[in-house]
Amino acid sequence: MTLKNNFDLTPGLPIICADDFIHGHVEGMDSEYLITTPMEDGRRHFIPLNVVDYVDDGVYLRITRDELQQLL
C-alpha cells in the first residue's frame, strides 16, 4: 500500500505517536484513513492520513496519544 506521499505501508507495522506511544498496528488503509488491527476491545480505529508524519520501521504520527484520542 502507498500513502499519498509515496510512503510504503506494510500491514503489521506499529503505529507510533509523537510521544513514542505505540497505538496499535496497521491493518490497512482507505482513501482517508489508516485502519488499525482490532484493539483489545475488538474494535478497529480509523486514523486520519493527514496526521501521518512518515513511514519507516513504523508509521509515525505527528500527534501525541492524547491528541489522537480526541480524533477517534
All heavy atoms as TSV, in Angstrom:
chain	resi	resn	atom	element	x	y	z
A	1	MET	N	N	0.843	-1.174	0.000
A	1	MET	CA	C	0.000	0.000	0.000
A	1	MET	C	C	0.888	1.236	0.000
A	1	MET	O	O	1.975	1.203	0.528
A	1	MET	CB	C	-0.861	0.016	1.249
A	1	MET	CG	C	-2.010	-0.939	1.207
A	1	MET	SD	S	-2.920	-0.850	2.729
A	1	MET	CE	C	-2.446	-2.413	3.408
A	2	THR	N	N	0.397	2.320	-0.561
A	2	THR	CA	C	1.169	3.549	-0.615
A	2	THR	C	C	0.309	4.712	-0.151
A	2	THR	O	O	-0.825	4.850	-0.570
A	2	THR	CB	C	1.660	3.812	-2.057
A	2	THR	OG1	O	2.414	2.691	-2.484
A	2	THR	CG2	C	2.531	5.035	-2.116
A	3	LEU	N	N	0.873	5.531	0.739
A	3	LEU	CA	C	0.185	6.735	1.180
A	3	LEU	C	C	0.302	7.801	0.109
A	3	LEU	O	O	1.101	7.693	-0.815
A	3	LEU	CB	C	0.808	7.249	2.489
A	3	LEU	CG	C	0.606	6.367	3.718
A	3	LEU	CD1	C	1.450	6.883	4.867
A	3	LEU	CD2	C	-0.845	6.336	4.117
A	4	LYS	N	N	-0.446	8.868	0.258
A	4	LYS	CA	C	-0.428	9.951	-0.718
A	4	LYS	C	C	0.972	10.502	-0.949
A	4	LYS	O	O	1.293	10.951	-2.024
A	4	LYS	CB	C	-1.350	11.080	-0.252
A	4	LYS	CG	C	-2.800	10.698	-0.235
A	4	LYS	CD	C	-3.638	11.823	0.329
A	4	LYS	CE	C	-5.078	11.385	0.471
A	4	LYS	NZ	N	-5.892	12.411	1.096
A	5	ASN	N	N	1.841	10.463	0.074
A	5	ASN	CA	C	3.195	10.987	-0.037
A	5	ASN	C	C	4.180	9.927	-0.497
A	5	ASN	O	O	5.365	10.030	-0.241
A	5	ASN	CB	C	3.645	11.569	1.303
A	5	ASN	CG	C	2.816	12.764	1.702
A	5	ASN	OD1	O	2.244	13.425	0.854
A	5	ASN	ND2	N	2.733	13.033	2.977
A	6	ASN	N	N	3.698	8.881	-1.159
A	6	ASN	CA	C	4.528	7.802	-1.676
A	6	ASN	C	C	5.220	6.996	-0.591
A	6	ASN	O	O	6.282	6.440	-0.811
A	6	ASN	CB	C	5.564	8.332	-2.681
A	6	ASN	CG	C	4.902	8.919	-3.899
A	6	ASN	OD1	O	3.878	8.417	-4.347
A	6	ASN	ND2	N	5.471	9.964	-4.428
A	7	PHE	N	N	4.635	6.931	0.607
A	7	PHE	CA	C	5.165	6.087	1.661
A	7	PHE	C	C	4.675	4.669	1.436
A	7	PHE	O	O	3.521	4.452	1.112
A	7	PHE	CB	C	4.680	6.542	3.041
A	7	PHE	CG	C	5.192	7.888	3.461
A	7	PHE	CD1	C	4.311	8.865	3.880
A	7	PHE	CD2	C	6.539	8.171	3.462
A	7	PHE	CE1	C	4.765	10.102	4.304
A	7	PHE	CE2	C	7.009	9.405	3.876
A	7	PHE	CZ	C	6.125	10.368	4.293
A	8	ASP	N	N	5.546	3.695	1.622
A	8	ASP	CA	C	5.111	2.303	1.572
A	8	ASP	C	C	4.505	1.941	2.915
A	8	ASP	O	O	5.082	2.242	3.956
A	8	ASP	CB	C	6.290	1.378	1.273
A	8	ASP	CG	C	6.751	1.506	-0.164
A	8	ASP	OD1	O	5.902	1.749	-1.036
A	8	ASP	OD2	O	7.962	1.369	-0.399
A	9	LEU	N	N	3.359	1.318	2.893
A	9	LEU	CA	C	2.648	0.961	4.110
A	9	LEU	C	C	2.460	-0.550	4.136
A	9	LEU	O	O	1.798	-1.106	3.275
A	9	LEU	CB	C	1.295	1.670	4.147
A	9	LEU	CG	C	0.473	1.480	5.392
A	9	LEU	CD1	C	1.193	2.077	6.593
A	9	LEU	CD2	C	-0.875	2.124	5.233
A	10	THR	N	N	3.075	-1.203	5.098
A	10	THR	CA	C	3.015	-2.644	5.215
A	10	THR	C	C	2.110	-3.026	6.377
A	10	THR	O	O	2.314	-2.533	7.494
A	10	THR	CB	C	4.434	-3.210	5.478
A	10	THR	OG1	O	5.295	-2.784	4.428
A	10	THR	CG2	C	4.419	-4.718	5.544
A	11	PRO	N	N	1.117	-3.877	6.137
A	11	PRO	CA	C	0.293	-4.334	7.253
A	11	PRO	C	C	1.176	-4.933	8.343
A	11	PRO	O	O	2.175	-5.607	8.077
A	11	PRO	CB	C	-0.610	-5.390	6.618
A	11	PRO	CG	C	-0.716	-4.949	5.188
A	11	PRO	CD	C	0.659	-4.414	4.860
A	12	GLY	N	N	0.816	-4.648	9.596
A	12	GLY	CA	C	1.568	-5.142	10.732
A	12	GLY	C	C	2.542	-4.136	11.324
A	12	GLY	O	O	3.036	-4.324	12.437
A	13	LEU	N	N	2.831	-3.040	10.588
A	13	LEU	CA	C	3.729	-2.022	11.128
A	13	LEU	C	C	3.119	-1.375	12.364
A	13	LEU	O	O	1.907	-1.137	12.405
A	13	LEU	CB	C	4.003	-0.922	10.098
A	13	LEU	CG	C	4.953	-1.225	8.958
A	13	LEU	CD1	C	5.013	-0.042	7.998
A	13	LEU	CD2	C	6.340	-1.543	9.482
A	14	PRO	N	N	3.935	-1.067	13.374
A	14	PRO	CA	C	3.398	-0.362	14.542
A	14	PRO	C	C	3.036	1.076	14.187
A	14	PRO	O	O	3.663	1.688	13.319
A	14	PRO	CB	C	4.551	-0.400	15.550
A	14	PRO	CG	C	5.772	-0.568	14.729
A	14	PRO	CD	C	5.356	-1.348	13.511
A	15	ILE	N	N	2.026	1.603	14.853
A	15	ILE	CA	C	1.602	2.994	14.699
A	15	ILE	C	C	2.101	3.726	15.933
A	15	ILE	O	O	1.672	3.437	17.054
A	15	ILE	CB	C	0.073	3.092	14.569
A	15	ILE	CG1	C	-0.395	2.294	13.349
A	15	ILE	CG2	C	-0.365	4.549	14.488
A	15	ILE	CD1	C	-1.885	2.035	13.310
A	16	ILE	N	N	3.031	4.671	15.725
A	16	ILE	CA	C	3.745	5.299	16.836
A	16	ILE	C	C	3.406	6.789	16.900
A	16	ILE	O	O	3.630	7.529	15.940
A	16	ILE	CB	C	5.258	5.093	16.664
A	16	ILE	CG1	C	5.553	3.589	16.526
A	16	ILE	CG2	C	6.020	5.712	17.831
A	16	ILE	CD1	C	6.933	3.259	16.050
A	17	CYS	N	N	2.881	7.203	18.037
A	17	CYS	CA	C	2.531	8.604	18.244
A	17	CYS	C	C	3.791	9.440	18.486
A	17	CYS	O	O	4.864	8.903	18.762
A	17	CYS	CB	C	1.592	8.740	19.444
A	17	CYS	SG	S	0.020	7.892	19.224
A	18	ALA	N	N	3.655	10.760	18.414
A	18	ALA	CA	C	4.789	11.671	18.583
A	18	ALA	C	C	5.433	11.557	19.958
A	18	ALA	O	O	6.601	11.885	20.116
A	18	ALA	CB	C	4.337	13.109	18.326
A	19	ASP	N	N	4.691	11.062	20.943
A	19	ASP	CA	C	5.251	10.869	22.278
A	19	ASP	C	C	5.757	9.440	22.494
A	19	ASP	O	O	5.915	8.982	23.614
A	19	ASP	CB	C	4.236	11.258	23.350
A	19	ASP	CG	C	2.911	10.514	23.218
A	19	ASP	OD1	O	2.758	9.686	22.283
A	19	ASP	OD2	O	2.022	10.756	24.047
A	20	ASP	N	N	6.003	8.723	21.386
A	20	ASP	CA	C	6.549	7.351	21.367
A	20	ASP	C	C	5.596	6.278	21.878
A	20	ASP	O	O	5.999	5.139	22.089
A	20	ASP	CB	C	7.886	7.269	22.122
A	20	ASP	CG	C	8.979	8.050	21.421
A	20	ASP	OD1	O	8.973	8.110	20.175
A	20	ASP	OD2	O	9.839	8.610	22.124
A	21	PHE	N	N	4.331	6.606	22.072
A	21	PHE	CA	C	3.337	5.610	22.461
A	21	PHE	C	C	2.949	4.795	21.230
A	21	PHE	O	O	2.648	5.358	20.175
A	21	PHE	CB	C	2.093	6.312	23.035
A	21	PHE	CG	C	0.978	5.370	23.369
A	21	PHE	CD1	C	1.034	4.603	24.521
A	21	PHE	CD2	C	-0.120	5.256	22.537
A	21	PHE	CE1	C	0.006	3.729	24.840
A	21	PHE	CE2	C	-1.155	4.391	22.844
A	21	PHE	CZ	C	-1.090	3.618	23.996
A	22	ILE	N	N	2.978	3.475	21.350
A	22	ILE	CA	C	2.551	2.617	20.235
A	22	ILE	C	C	1.047	2.415	20.367
A	22	ILE	O	O	0.569	1.786	21.313
A	22	ILE	CB	C	3.299	1.277	20.252
A	22	ILE	CG1	C	4.793	1.525	20.053
A	22	ILE	CG2	C	2.747	0.361	19.154
A	22	ILE	CD1	C	5.654	0.292	20.147
A	23	HIS	N	N	0.327	2.977	19.407
A	23	HIS	CA	C	-1.135	2.957	19.466
A	23	HIS	C	C	-1.714	1.627	19.013
A	23	HIS	O	O	-2.804	1.241	19.420
A	23	HIS	CB	C	-1.722	4.085	18.613
A	23	HIS	CG	C	-3.214	4.116	18.645
A	23	HIS	ND1	N	-3.905	4.551	19.756
A	23	HIS	CD2	C	-4.145	3.720	17.751
A	23	HIS	CE1	C	-5.210	4.435	19.518
A	23	HIS	NE2	N	-5.376	3.930	18.313
A	24	GLY	N	N	-1.035	0.933	18.168
A	24	GLY	CA	C	-1.531	-0.326	17.634
A	24	GLY	C	C	-0.714	-0.678	16.411
A	24	GLY	O	O	0.424	-0.230	16.263
A	25	HIS	N	N	-1.316	-1.463	15.524
A	25	HIS	CA	C	-0.628	-1.889	14.311
A	25	HIS	C	C	-1.527	-1.691	13.093
A	25	HIS	O	O	-2.745	-1.726	13.199
A	25	HIS	CB	C	-0.210	-3.352	14.434
A	25	HIS	CG	C	0.830	-3.554	15.489
A	25	HIS	ND1	N	0.509	-3.708	16.817
A	25	HIS	CD2	C	2.179	-3.573	15.417
A	25	HIS	CE1	C	1.617	-3.829	17.519
A	25	HIS	NE2	N	2.648	-3.752	16.692
A	26	VAL	N	N	-0.888	-1.519	11.959
A	26	VAL	CA	C	-1.595	-1.270	10.704
A	26	VAL	C	C	-2.272	-2.545	10.210
A	26	VAL	O	O	-1.653	-3.600	10.154
A	26	VAL	CB	C	-0.608	-0.783	9.613
A	26	VAL	CG1	C	-1.296	-0.678	8.261
A	26	VAL	CG2	C	0.025	0.534	10.011
A	27	GLU	N	N	-3.537	-2.422	9.857
A	27	GLU	CA	C	-4.227	-3.491	9.140
A	27	GLU	C	C	-4.334	-3.116	7.674
A	27	GLU	O	O	-4.174	-3.947	6.793
A	27	GLU	CB	C	-5.605	-3.756	9.716
A	27	GLU	CG	C	-6.330	-4.865	8.968
A	27	GLU	CD	C	-7.626	-5.240	9.619
A	27	GLU	OE1	O	-8.652	-4.614	9.289
A	27	GLU	OE2	O	-7.605	-6.145	10.463
A	28	GLY	N	N	-4.612	-1.830	7.411
A	28	GLY	CA	C	-4.777	-1.377	6.035
A	28	GLY	C	C	-5.091	0.103	6.020
A	28	GLY	O	O	-4.890	0.808	7.005
A	29	MET	N	N	-5.573	0.557	4.881
A	29	MET	CA	C	-5.958	1.957	4.768
A	29	MET	C	C	-7.004	2.089	3.681
A	29	MET	O	O	-7.192	1.193	2.857
A	29	MET	CB	C	-4.754	2.845	4.472
A	29	MET	CG	C	-4.079	2.584	3.152
A	29	MET	SD	S	-2.674	3.661	2.910
A	29	MET	CE	C	-3.329	4.755	1.671
A	30	ASP	N	N	-7.725	3.201	3.730
A	30	ASP	CA	C	-8.624	3.551	2.639
A	30	ASP	C	C	-8.194	4.921	2.148
A	30	ASP	O	O	-7.092	5.362	2.437
A	30	ASP	CB	C	-10.094	3.458	3.054
A	30	ASP	CG	C	-10.507	4.455	4.124
A	30	ASP	OD1	O	-9.786	5.450	4.347
A	30	ASP	OD2	O	-11.573	4.257	4.722
A	31	SER	N	N	-9.033	5.601	1.440
A	31	SER	CA	C	-8.623	6.873	0.827
A	31	SER	C	C	-8.351	7.976	1.846
A	31	SER	O	O	-7.629	8.920	1.547
A	31	SER	CB	C	-9.673	7.345	-0.171
A	31	SER	OG	O	-10.902	7.595	0.486
A	32	GLU	N	N	-8.878	7.875	3.066
A	32	GLU	CA	C	-8.721	8.937	4.058
A	32	GLU	C	C	-8.165	8.484	5.398
A	32	GLU	O	O	-7.749	9.324	6.200
A	32	GLU	CB	C	-10.076	9.609	4.316
A	32	GLU	CG	C	-10.634	10.321	3.111
A	32	GLU	CD	C	-11.956	10.989	3.419
A	32	GLU	OE1	O	-12.124	11.466	4.562
A	32	GLU	OE2	O	-12.823	11.011	2.541
A	33	TYR	N	N	-8.167	7.174	5.648
A	33	TYR	CA	C	-7.828	6.683	6.988
A	33	TYR	C	C	-6.851	5.520	6.972
A	33	TYR	O	O	-6.888	4.669	6.092
A	33	TYR	CB	C	-9.096	6.217	7.720
A	33	TYR	CG	C	-10.060	7.318	7.973
A	33	TYR	CD1	C	-11.145	7.535	7.130
A	33	TYR	CD2	C	-9.897	8.180	9.057
A	33	TYR	CE1	C	-12.038	8.564	7.350
A	33	TYR	CE2	C	-10.789	9.214	9.288
A	33	TYR	CZ	C	-11.852	9.396	8.437
A	33	TYR	OH	O	-12.719	10.428	8.666
A	34	LEU	N	N	-6.030	5.489	8.003
A	34	LEU	CA	C	-5.200	4.355	8.343
A	34	LEU	C	C	-6.062	3.495	9.261
A	34	LEU	O	O	-6.694	4.011	10.185
A	34	LEU	CB	C	-3.974	4.876	9.086
A	34	LEU	CG	C	-2.917	3.927	9.551
A	34	LEU	CD1	C	-2.248	3.283	8.348
A	34	LEU	CD2	C	-1.885	4.687	10.361
A	35	ILE	N	N	-6.134	2.206	9.019
A	35	ILE	CA	C	-7.002	1.319	9.798
A	35	ILE	C	C	-6.125	0.418	10.659
A	35	ILE	O	O	-5.198	-0.216	10.156
A	35	ILE	CB	C	-7.893	0.477	8.868
A	35	ILE	CG1	C	-8.693	1.399	7.949
A	35	ILE	CG2	C	-8.807	-0.436	9.685
A	35	ILE	CD1	C	-9.350	0.697	6.781
A	36	THR	N	N	-6.412	0.383	11.956
A	36	THR	CA	C	-5.634	-0.449	12.871
A	36	THR	C	C	-6.156	-1.884	12.866
A	36	THR	O	O	-7.299	-2.143	12.494
A	36	THR	CB	C	-5.716	0.060	14.319
A	36	THR	OG1	O	-7.045	-0.117	14.814
A	36	THR	CG2	C	-5.307	1.511	14.425
A	37	THR	N	N	-5.285	-2.803	13.294
A	37	THR	CA	C	-5.765	-4.148	13.591
A	37	THR	C	C	-6.718	-4.013	14.770
A	37	THR	O	O	-6.684	-3.005	15.485
A	37	THR	CB	C	-4.600	-5.090	13.945
A	37	THR	OG1	O	-3.848	-4.523	15.015
A	37	THR	CG2	C	-3.689	-5.337	12.749
A	38	PRO	N	N	-7.582	-4.990	14.999
A	38	PRO	CA	C	-8.520	-4.870	16.122
A	38	PRO	C	C	-7.781	-4.628	17.443
A	38	PRO	O	O	-6.765	-5.257	17.736
A	38	PRO	CB	C	-9.243	-6.211	16.127
A	38	PRO	CG	C	-9.157	-6.679	14.704
A	38	PRO	CD	C	-7.802	-6.214	14.231
A	39	MET	N	N	-8.306	-3.690	18.204
A	39	MET	CA	C	-7.743	-3.356	19.501
A	39	MET	C	C	-8.226	-4.384	20.528
A	39	MET	O	O	-8.953	-5.309	20.188
A	39	MET	CB	C	-8.173	-1.935	19.899
A	39	MET	CG	C	-7.837	-0.863	18.849
A	39	MET	SD	S	-6.106	-0.774	18.379
A	39	MET	CE	C	-5.493	0.249	19.686
A	40	GLU	N	N	-7.852	-4.217	21.789
A	40	GLU	CA	C	-8.233	-5.175	22.833
A	40	GLU	C	C	-9.742	-5.357	22.950
A	40	GLU	O	O	-10.208	-6.431	23.290
A	40	GLU	CB	C	-7.658	-4.739	24.182
A	40	GLU	CG	C	-6.162	-4.886	24.265
A	40	GLU	CD	C	-5.611	-4.446	25.606
A	40	GLU	OE1	O	-6.396	-4.181	26.542
A	40	GLU	OE2	O	-4.383	-4.347	25.710
A	41	ASP	N	N	-10.491	-4.294	22.649
A	41	ASP	CA	C	-11.955	-4.383	22.740
A	41	ASP	C	C	-12.581	-4.925	21.457
A	41	ASP	O	O	-13.798	-4.974	21.324
A	41	ASP	CB	C	-12.561	-3.023	23.101
A	41	ASP	CG	C	-12.310	-1.964	22.034
A	41	ASP	OD1	O	-11.703	-2.262	20.988
A	41	ASP	OD2	O	-12.720	-0.813	22.263
A	42	GLY	N	N	-11.740	-5.328	20.490
A	42	GLY	CA	C	-12.239	-5.892	19.242
A	42	GLY	C	C	-12.541	-4.868	18.157
A	42	GLY	O	O	-12.863	-5.233	17.031
A	43	ARG	N	N	-12.437	-3.582	18.494
A	43	ARG	CA	C	-12.746	-2.525	17.522
A	43	ARG	C	C	-11.491	-2.070	16.793
A	43	ARG	O	O	-10.393	-2.103	17.334
A	43	ARG	CB	C	-13.381	-1.331	18.244
A	43	ARG	CG	C	-14.704	-1.689	18.887
A	43	ARG	CD	C	-15.284	-0.568	19.708
A	43	ARG	NE	N	-15.162	0.721	19.083
A	43	ARG	CZ	C	-15.170	1.866	19.732
A	43	ARG	NH1	N	-15.296	1.886	21.041
A	43	ARG	NH2	N	-15.057	3.007	19.102
A	44	ARG	N	N	-11.668	-1.628	15.569
A	44	ARG	CA	C	-10.587	-1.029	14.799
A	44	ARG	C	C	-10.671	0.481	14.947
A	44	ARG	O	O	-11.755	1.031	15.080
A	44	ARG	CB	C	-10.714	-1.399	13.329
A	44	ARG	CG	C	-10.408	-2.838	13.047
A	44	ARG	CD	C	-10.722	-3.193	11.593
A	44	ARG	NE	N	-10.310	-4.548	11.296
A	44	ARG	CZ	C	-11.018	-5.630	11.584
A	44	ARG	NH1	N	-12.190	-5.522	12.187
A	44	ARG	NH2	N	-10.557	-6.824	11.277
A	45	HIS	N	N	-9.533	1.144	14.915
A	45	HIS	CA	C	-9.515	2.605	14.927
A	45	HIS	C	C	-9.184	3.097	13.531
A	45	HIS	O	O	-8.403	2.465	12.805
A	45	HIS	CB	C	-8.485	3.133	15.928
A	45	HIS	CG	C	-8.882	2.911	17.343
A	45	HIS	ND1	N	-8.061	3.197	18.397
A	45	HIS	CD2	C	-10.035	2.446	17.886
A	45	HIS	CE1	C	-8.685	2.917	19.529
A	45	HIS	NE2	N	-9.880	2.452	19.240
A	46	PHE	N	N	-9.774	4.205	13.161
A	46	PHE	CA	C	-9.559	4.839	11.865
A	46	PHE	C	C	-8.831	6.154	12.118
A	46	PHE	O	O	-9.402	7.085	12.672
A	46	PHE	CB	C	-10.895	5.066	11.161
A	46	PHE	CG	C	-11.557	3.767	10.767
A	46	PHE	CD1	C	-12.248	3.010	11.694
A	46	PHE	CD2	C	-11.446	3.301	9.465
A	46	PHE	CE1	C	-12.831	1.799	11.338
A	46	PHE	CE2	C	-12.031	2.092	9.097
A	46	PHE	CZ	C	-12.726	1.342	10.036
A	47	ILE	N	N	-7.566	6.199	11.713
A	47	ILE	CA	C	-6.710	7.350	11.980
A	47	ILE	C	C	-6.578	8.161	10.696
A	47	ILE	O	O	-6.167	7.615	9.663
A	47	ILE	CB	C	-5.323	6.876	12.459
A	47	ILE	CG1	C	-5.479	6.059	13.743
A	47	ILE	CG2	C	-4.386	8.067	12.665
A	47	ILE	CD1	C	-4.213	5.355	14.194
A	48	PRO	N	N	-6.918	9.454	10.724
A	48	PRO	CA	C	-6.818	10.270	9.509
A	48	PRO	C	C	-5.390	10.252	8.942
A	48	PRO	O	O	-4.411	10.382	9.688
A	48	PRO	CB	C	-7.196	11.677	9.977
A	48	PRO	CG	C	-7.951	11.477	11.247
A	48	PRO	CD	C	-7.383	10.241	11.874
A	49	LEU	N	N	-5.277	10.074	7.634
A	49	LEU	CA	C	-3.960	10.033	6.999
A	49	LEU	C	C	-3.194	11.344	7.144
A	49	LEU	O	O	-1.963	11.345	7.120
A	49	LEU	CB	C	-4.095	9.692	5.505
A	49	LEU	CG	C	-4.535	8.261	5.192
A	49	LEU	CD1	C	-4.696	8.096	3.683
A	49	LEU	CD2	C	-3.576	7.237	5.757
A	50	ASN	N	N	-3.910	12.448	7.339
A	50	ASN	CA	C	-3.209	13.738	7.424
A	50	ASN	C	C	-2.408	13.904	8.719
A	50	ASN	O	O	-1.676	14.873	8.861
A	50	ASN	CB	C	-4.161	14.911	7.218
A	50	ASN	CG	C	-5.203	15.040	8.302
A	50	ASN	OD1	O	-5.290	14.220	9.216
A	50	ASN	ND2	N	-6.016	16.069	8.203
A	51	VAL	N	N	-2.507	12.954	9.669
A	51	VAL	CA	C	-1.682	13.026	10.877
A	51	VAL	C	C	-0.444	12.136	10.784
A	51	VAL	O	O	0.355	12.089	11.710
A	51	VAL	CB	C	-2.489	12.716	12.161
A	51	VAL	CG1	C	-3.652	13.681	12.304
A	51	VAL	CG2	C	-2.933	11.275	12.213
A	52	VAL	N	N	-0.285	11.432	9.655
A	52	VAL	CA	C	0.913	10.611	9.458
A	52	VAL	C	C	2.067	11.524	9.081
A	52	VAL	O	O	1.977	12.311	8.141
A	52	VAL	CB	C	0.685	9.544	8.359
A	52	VAL	CG1	C	1.986	8.805	8.061
A	52	VAL	CG2	C	-0.416	8.578	8.779
A	53	ASP	N	N	3.161	11.422	9.827
A	53	ASP	CA	C	4.354	12.213	9.558
A	53	ASP	C	C	5.224	11.501	8.530
A	53	ASP	O	O	5.567	12.062	7.493
A	53	ASP	CB	C	5.122	12.448	10.854
A	53	ASP	CG	C	6.253	13.446	10.717
A	53	ASP	OD1	O	6.252	14.217	9.731
A	53	ASP	OD2	O	7.130	13.470	11.590
A	54	TYR	N	N	5.583	10.242	8.816
A	54	TYR	CA	C	6.382	9.459	7.873
A	54	TYR	C	C	6.265	7.977	8.213
A	54	TYR	O	O	5.763	7.602	9.265
A	54	TYR	CB	C	7.849	9.900	7.877
A	54	TYR	CG	C	8.594	9.640	9.166
A	54	TYR	CD1	C	9.368	8.498	9.324
A	54	TYR	CD2	C	8.525	10.541	10.231
A	54	TYR	CE1	C	10.054	8.263	10.505
A	54	TYR	CE2	C	9.208	10.312	11.411
A	54	TYR	CZ	C	9.975	9.161	11.542
A	54	TYR	OH	O	10.645	8.922	12.708
A	55	VAL	N	N	6.723	7.149	7.275
A	55	VAL	CA	C	6.722	5.702	7.457
A	55	VAL	C	C	8.148	5.207	7.291
A	55	VAL	O	O	8.821	5.544	6.322
A	55	VAL	CB	C	5.794	5.008	6.435
A	55	VAL	CG1	C	5.859	3.498	6.588
A	55	VAL	CG2	C	4.370	5.508	6.579
A	56	ASP	N	N	8.600	4.422	8.263
A	56	ASP	CA	C	9.933	3.833	8.196
A	56	ASP	C	C	9.792	2.406	8.723
A	56	ASP	O	O	9.172	1.591	8.069
A	56	ASP	CB	C	10.910	4.682	9.018
A	56	ASP	CG	C	12.360	4.259	8.859
A	56	ASP	OD1	O	12.670	3.572	7.870
A	56	ASP	OD2	O	13.175	4.592	9.725
A	57	ASP	N	N	10.295	2.154	9.922
A	57	ASP	CA	C	10.108	0.857	10.557
A	57	ASP	C	C	8.779	0.814	11.315
A	57	ASP	O	O	8.464	-0.136	12.003
A	57	ASP	CB	C	11.269	0.536	11.491
A	57	ASP	CG	C	11.469	1.602	12.563
A	57	ASP	OD1	O	10.911	2.713	12.422
A	57	ASP	OD2	O	12.191	1.324	13.540
A	58	GLY	N	N	8.008	1.858	11.185
A	58	GLY	CA	C	6.685	2.009	11.759
A	58	GLY	C	C	6.006	3.187	11.091
A	58	GLY	O	O	6.609	3.879	10.269
A	59	VAL	N	N	4.743	3.389	11.427
A	59	VAL	CA	C	4.009	4.553	10.928
A	59	VAL	C	C	4.060	5.595	12.039
A	59	VAL	O	O	3.499	5.393	13.117
A	59	VAL	CB	C	2.548	4.198	10.584
A	59	VAL	CG1	C	1.800	5.432	10.103
A	59	VAL	CG2	C	2.502	3.096	9.541
A	60	TYR	N	N	4.782	6.670	11.784
A	60	TYR	CA	C	4.999	7.708	12.796
A	60	TYR	C	C	3.995	8.835	12.604
A	60	TYR	O	O	3.889	9.405	11.513
A	60	TYR	CB	C	6.427	8.231	12.711
A	60	TYR	CG	C	7.430	7.195	13.155
A	60	TYR	CD1	C	7.889	6.229	12.272
A	60	TYR	CD2	C	7.875	7.160	14.464
A	60	TYR	CE1	C	8.793	5.260	12.679
A	60	TYR	CE2	C	8.776	6.200	14.887
A	60	TYR	CZ	C	9.232	5.249	13.990
A	60	TYR	OH	O	10.118	4.288	14.398
A	61	LEU	N	N	3.269	9.127	13.681
A	61	LEU	CA	C	2.275	10.196	13.655
A	61	LEU	C	C	2.900	11.475	14.164
A	61	LEU	O	O	3.838	11.452	14.954
A	61	LEU	CB	C	1.078	9.818	14.530
A	61	LEU	CG	C	0.403	8.476	14.218
A	61	LEU	CD1	C	-0.788	8.278	15.147
A	61	LEU	CD2	C	0.001	8.371	12.765
A	62	ARG	N	N	2.356	12.604	13.731
A	62	ARG	CA	C	2.874	13.885	14.211
A	62	ARG	C	C	2.069	14.428	15.385
A	62	ARG	O	O	2.220	15.579	15.765
A	62	ARG	CB	C	2.962	14.902	13.073
A	62	ARG	CG	C	1.678	15.295	12.445
A	62	ARG	CD	C	1.930	16.378	11.411
A	62	ARG	NE	N	2.200	15.791	10.115
A	62	ARG	CZ	C	1.381	15.815	9.091
A	62	ARG	NH1	N	0.288	16.475	9.168
A	62	ARG	NH2	N	1.661	15.237	7.974
A	63	ILE	N	N	1.225	13.582	15.958
A	63	ILE	CA	C	0.425	13.976	17.122
A	63	ILE	C	C	0.659	12.987	18.264
A	63	ILE	O	O	1.075	11.849	18.041
A	63	ILE	CB	C	-1.078	14.058	16.781
A	63	ILE	CG1	C	-1.605	12.708	16.304
A	63	ILE	CG2	C	-1.331	15.150	15.743
A	63	ILE	CD1	C	-3.105	12.664	16.083
A	64	THR	N	N	0.405	13.444	19.484
A	64	THR	CA	C	0.569	12.597	20.667
A	64	THR	C	C	-0.640	11.683	20.841
A	64	THR	O	O	-1.672	11.855	20.175
A	64	THR	CB	C	0.707	13.456	21.933
A	64	THR	OG1	O	-0.534	14.145	22.149
A	64	THR	CG2	C	1.868	14.444	21.817
A	65	ARG	N	N	-0.515	10.741	21.763
A	65	ARG	CA	C	-1.643	9.833	22.010
A	65	ARG	C	C	-2.879	10.569	22.511
A	65	ARG	O	O	-3.996	10.226	22.172
A	65	ARG	CB	C	-1.264	8.701	22.946
A	65	ARG	CG	C	-1.097	9.109	24.374
A	65	ARG	CD	C	-0.867	7.910	25.256
A	65	ARG	NE	N	0.275	8.175	26.117
A	65	ARG	CZ	C	0.751	7.315	26.970
A	65	ARG	NH1	N	0.211	6.128	27.065
A	65	ARG	NH2	N	1.765	7.624	27.729
A	66	ASP	N	N	-2.664	11.626	23.336
A	66	ASP	CA	C	-3.813	12.409	23.811
A	66	ASP	C	C	-4.521	13.115	22.669
A	66	ASP	O	O	-5.752	13.153	22.596
A	66	ASP	CB	C	-3.384	13.412	24.873
A	66	ASP	CG	C	-2.931	12.758	26.168
A	66	ASP	OD1	O	-3.372	11.617	26.454
A	66	ASP	OD2	O	-2.141	13.375	26.900
A	67	GLU	N	N	-3.743	13.671	21.752
A	67	GLU	CA	C	-4.329	14.341	20.587
A	67	GLU	C	C	-5.042	13.327	19.696
A	67	GLU	O	O	-6.123	13.606	19.165
A	67	GLU	CB	C	-3.248	15.072	19.788
A	67	GLU	CG	C	-2.657	16.245	20.546
A	67	GLU	CD	C	-1.392	16.798	19.911
A	67	GLU	OE1	O	-0.582	16.001	19.375
A	67	GLU	OE2	O	-1.214	18.022	19.951
A	68	LEU	N	N	-4.463	12.139	19.558
A	68	LEU	CA	C	-5.086	11.097	18.750
A	68	LEU	C	C	-6.411	10.673	19.358
A	68	LEU	O	O	-7.402	10.488	18.643
A	68	LEU	CB	C	-4.137	9.914	18.604
A	68	LEU	CG	C	-4.673	8.725	17.802
A	68	LEU	CD1	C	-5.034	9.163	16.371
A	68	LEU	CD2	C	-3.667	7.595	17.785
A	69	GLN	N	N	-6.452	10.502	20.661
A	69	GLN	CA	C	-7.693	10.079	21.320
A	69	GLN	C	C	-8.837	11.066	21.055
A	69	GLN	O	O	-9.991	10.666	20.967
A	69	GLN	CB	C	-7.479	9.911	22.831
A	69	GLN	CG	C	-6.658	8.702	23.195
A	69	GLN	CD	C	-7.268	7.403	22.725
A	69	GLN	OE1	O	-8.486	7.192	22.778
A	69	GLN	NE2	N	-6.436	6.509	22.231
A	70	GLN	N	N	-8.504	12.335	20.932
A	70	GLN	CA	C	-9.530	13.341	20.632
A	70	GLN	C	C	-10.083	13.182	19.215
A	70	GLN	O	O	-11.209	13.593	18.954
A	70	GLN	CB	C	-8.968	14.742	20.831
A	70	GLN	CG	C	-8.637	15.051	22.270
A	70	GLN	CD	C	-7.972	16.392	22.459
A	70	GLN	OE1	O	-7.854	17.181	21.524
A	70	GLN	NE2	N	-7.508	16.667	23.653
A	71	LEU	N	N	-9.287	12.608	18.317
A	71	LEU	CA	C	-9.734	12.419	16.930
A	71	LEU	C	C	-10.566	11.164	16.742
A	71	LEU	O	O	-11.322	11.060	15.788
A	71	LEU	CB	C	-8.530	12.344	15.989
A	71	LEU	CG	C	-7.701	13.593	15.817
A	71	LEU	CD1	C	-6.500	13.292	14.931
A	71	LEU	CD2	C	-8.523	14.711	15.228
A	72	LEU	N	N	-10.387	10.202	17.626
A	72	LEU	CA	C	-11.038	8.886	17.433
A	72	LEU	C	C	-12.463	8.888	17.932
A	72	LEU	O	O	-12.857	9.561	18.785
A	72	LEU	CB	C	-10.231	7.798	18.141
A	72	LEU	CG	C	-8.807	7.646	17.647
A	72	LEU	CD1	C	-8.080	6.602	18.470
A	72	LEU	CD2	C	-8.775	7.268	16.172
